[in-house]
Amino acid sequence: MSFDDAVDRTLSSWMKKDGPEGDIVFGTRIRLARNLTKTPFPALTDREQLQKVLEKGSILPDSLGSICQLRFLRMAEVEKLERQVMVEKHLISPRHAEETAHKGLLLSEQEDISIMINEEDHFRIQVLTPGLQLEYAWELGNRIDDGIEEQLDYAFDETRGYLTACPTNVGTGMRASVMLHLPALARVNQLSKVLSSVSQFGLVVRGLYGEGSDSYGNIFQISNQVSLGHTEDEMIEHLAKVTGQIITSERQARDYLSQPERRLASEDSIYRSYGILANARVIGTKEALELLSQVRLGIDLGLITHLDQKILKELMVLTRSAHLQKLMGQNLHSEERDRLRASLIRDRLRVDKDTKG
């Protein structure tokens, strides 16, 4: 399988495409947490109740056909490796990949819509888009939500809003987030200052894979912290405003690094990163993402002209453990994964150089 084939067959549509502010904002996600009335939350339900929720979810593709085309998957019938691939593609949570009895997933062909069934809540609706598209993602998520509500009775309180397993989701039940790449702010030592100010605006910063995950490659997710007391439109407007300020700060840092007196130092550091990636025979996930972040910065600064801008979005997923094992069709030891990861990156760099060089 060629690298292009791997991209076409493996990556979700939001990973392969660029969107607004795509040089900094890799993607947007809207997630809605919903539960059924007169049914305990998944952590408190018995097997029979979970099965009834799963059965109700299994018939939703027919009722949502005018909005989106979805297929139903029983997670217990999905192989473990494929579930891990779904986690790496942000389609399901790590929690949803474990203890899969009575869990399900509704997934669109383009993998820009996924609905987890019996995760922390009965239903978790996700819409994923490339770039900064908060309003569009919310509009689509809202239409899907309305379509489901026409078929099922949600647990809703006139005062508190949608009732959810986690108190922070009570209210709108919405978690809006953007995935940002901020290498220039990191390089000028302003990243901590900028990100620490985010919490003052009622937002939270997480790593590449959300809550509890590490932030590799200067990639961060920023989302609303609470769901109660504001409308969805207000929260989206607020997140968009703060994101816009962060984007401005990152662009200013990039301009600073591009100034003639700093250009040589920037170019040297970036090409050192490129040199390691182009020649390494063994490389771990963290090191690969850190170096790829620098190469992507070089592309955005115009210092590297023979590589495609999408290289980091592609490789931040394709070089993860489950994806590497899926590409090879077998389980791999950590040493084998590190070797294959290095080989895949070298091939990717070579493809772009041959194409554009």
N, C-alpha and C positions, 0 to 999 in steps of 0.2 A: 504494500500500500504506500503510495506517495504521500508527501506531506500535505499537498492540496487535497487529496482524497481523505486524509485523516481529519482535516478541518471541515470539509463538507459533510462527512458522515458523523462527526463527533460533537462539534460545537453547536450550541443553541444559536438562534438567529440574532439575539441581542449581543452575542459575543463576536459575531462575524461582521456586523454592520457598525457604521459610525453614526452618531447622532449629534444634536446641538451641543456645542462646547465639548465635542468629543476628544479633543486633545488633553483635556483635564478630567472631564466627567466620563467615566467608562460606562456607567449604567444607572438606571433609576428603577426602584422597586416600590410598589404599593402592595401592602399586605393587610388583609381584613380578617379579623378573628370573629367567628360566629359560632353560636351554640344553639341547640334546639330547646324549645320550651318543654318543661316537664320531664327532662332527661338530665341526670347528673353529668357533670363534666367527666371527660374520659378517665381521669385518674380515680374517679369514684364509682364508675359504672361496672356492672358485671358483664360477663361474656355475651349474654343474650342481648343486653341493651346496646353494647358496642356493635354487635352483628346487625341489629336493626338500623343503626345509624349508617353502617357501611352499605346496607341494602338500599337505603334511601339515596345515598350518594351515587350508587351505581346506575340509577335511572336518570340522573341529571343531564348526561350528554344529549338525550333526546329533547328535553325541554329547553336546553340552551342552544340548540342548533341554529337558531336565527341570529345569535350573537357571536358564537364561536364554536368551532368544531373540536370536541374533546373526546379522548378515549379513556376508558376506565381500566385501572390496573389494581389488582390485589397485591399488596406489598409482600405478602407471604409467598406469592408465586414468582416474585422477581428475585433473581440470584443476588447473593450478597455483594459480589463485585459490582454489578450493575447499580445496586442501591448506593454504593459508595461513589460511583460515577455521578449519580444524580445529586449527591451532596456537593461534590466538587463543582458541579454546574449551577449550584444555588437553586435547584429545583425542589429539593426537600431539605429538611433540617437533619442534623446528625441524629437527633432523637427519633425522627420518623424512620430512619434506616434500621433501628434496633427494635426488638420485640414486636415483630411485624404482624402477629395474629390480630385480625379484625381491623387492620389499617388499610387504607386505600389511597389512590392518587388519580386525579383527573388531569390529563396533560394534553396540551395542544400539539399539533404536528411540528410547529415552529419552535415549540418549547418556550414561548413567551408568556404562557399562561399555565399555572399549575395550581391545583387545589388539593391540599392535604386533608385526608379524612381520618379523624380520630388521632390527631397529634395531641398537643396540649389542649386544644379546643376541638369541637366536633368538625368544624370546617375552617381551614385557613386558605383564603383566596390570595394568590400572588399574581401580579402582572409585572413583567420584566421588559424594559425597553433600553435601547442603546442611547447613550448621551443623556442630557438633561431634559426630560420630558415628564415632569411631575403632573401637569394638568392632564395630558393625554392618558397617562397610566391610571390616574384617578378616575377619569371619565369611563374608561374601559372596565376597570374594576368595579365601579358603581353599577354599570349596566349588568355585569355578571351577577353581582350581589342582588340586584333587583330581580333578576331572572330566577335565582335560587329561592328568594323570599316568596315568589309567587307559588312555589311548590311546597315549601316547608315553613313551619312556624318558628321564628327565631325567639330566643330568650331576650326580652327587651323590657326595660323599666323606664317609665316616663320621666323619672327624675335622674336616674343614673345612666341611661342609655343602654347600649348592648352589654350584656353580662358575659364576662369572660373568666377563664380559669386564673389568669394572672391579674391582680388588681391594677397594674399599670396600663392594661389594655381596656379596662372598663371605660365606657363612654362611646366614642366613635368606633372603637375596636381597630383603628387604623394605625399602622406603622408605615410611614413614608421614609424612604432612605435613598441616598445617592452614594455612589462609589466614586471616590476621587483619587487621582494620582497626583501627588504633591512633591515631586523630587527637588524642585528648585528651592522651595521653602526649607526643606531638610538641608540642602546644601549650604544655604546662607544662615543656618542655625536659627530660623524663625518659626520652625514647624511647631515646636512645643508651645510657644507663645500663642500662635494662632489657634491651635486646637484646644488649648486650655480655656480660651475665651468662649468656645462654643457652648460649654456647660452653663455659662452665665445667661445664655439665650434660651434655656430650656431644651437643649438638644444634647445628644450623647454621641460619642465617638467610639466606634468599635473597629475590630480588625477585619481582615479580608472575608472571613466567613461568619461575621456577626458576633453576637454575644459570646464572650469567653475565648474568642480566637485571637491569634497574634496578628500584628500588622507587619507583613513582609512587603518589601518592594515599594515602600512609601505609598501603599494603597490603603485607604481608610473608608469606612462607611459612616455616614453621618445621618442621624434620624431623630425624629421627635421622641422625647423621653416619656411623656404621658399622653393619654388619649382623652382625658376628661376635662370639660370646661371650655372647649373650643370646637368649632365646626371643622369639618374636613377641609373646606376651602381656606379657612384661616390658618390651619396648620401647614397646608401646602404652600400658601403664600409666604408664611414665615420661614419655612425651610428653604424656599427658593431665594428669598432675600439674603439669608445668611450664607447660602451656597454661593450666591453671586459675589458676596464680599470676599469669600475665600478664593474664588476664581481670580478676582482682581489682584489679591495679594500674591497668588502664585504667578500670575502674568508679570507683575512688577519684579518679582524675584528672577524670573527668566530674562527680563530685559536687563536687569543688573548683571547677570552672568554673561550676557552677550556683549557688554561694553568692551571696547578694544583692549583696555588694560587688564581685563579678566578673561578674555576669550581664550588665550593660550592655555591658562591653567584649567579652564573648563574642558577644552578640547583634549588636553593630555589625560585628565581623569576619565573622561568618557571613552576615549580610545583604549585606555588600559583595560577598562571593563569589557569593551568589545573584544580585545585581544584574548582575554581569558576565556570568554564564551566561545570564540571561534576556534580555540585550540584545546580546551579542557577535555580530558578523557573521563573524568569522574567529577560529578558535582551534585551537591545536595539541593533540596528545594529552596531553603532560605537564601543561600548564596546565589543561586540562579536568579531568583526574583530580584534580589538587591542589584545584581549586575545588569539584568534586563531593564530595570528601572532607569539606570544611568544611560543605557543605550537608547531607550525611548526618549529620554530627555535630550540626548544628542540629535535625534531625529527632529524633535519639536523645535530645537534651536537652529536647525539647518546645518548642523555640523556633520551629520551623517546623511547623505543624500541617496544612497543606494538601497536603503531598507524601507519596508512598508511600515506605516504607522501602527498597524494592527498587531505587530509582532508581540507586544507585551500582553495584550488581551488574549491572544491565541495561546501563547506559551504559559501564561499563568495558570491555565486550566490543563492543557495537554501534557504538561510535565508533572502534574500531580500523580501520586502513587497509583490510584485506581485507574486513571486514564492510561498510564504507561502499561499496566498489566492488561488492560483491555486491548490496547494496540497489539500487544504481543500474543494475546490469547492464552495467557498462563500466569500463574502466581510467580512473583519474583522476589528474591531476597533484597534487602536494602542496598547491598553492594551492586546487585544487578540493575536495580532501579536507578541508582546514581550514574552508572555507566550508560544506560539507555537514555537517561535524561540529557547527558552531555552530548551524546550522538545525535539526538533529535534536535537540539539547539544548533549544533554545527550544521546539520542538514538544512535547517530553516534559514540560517544566515547565508548559506551557500546558494540556496534557491533564489533569494532576493538579489544577491550579488550577480548571479548569472543572468537574471531577468533584467535588472536595471543597469548593470555595469557596462 
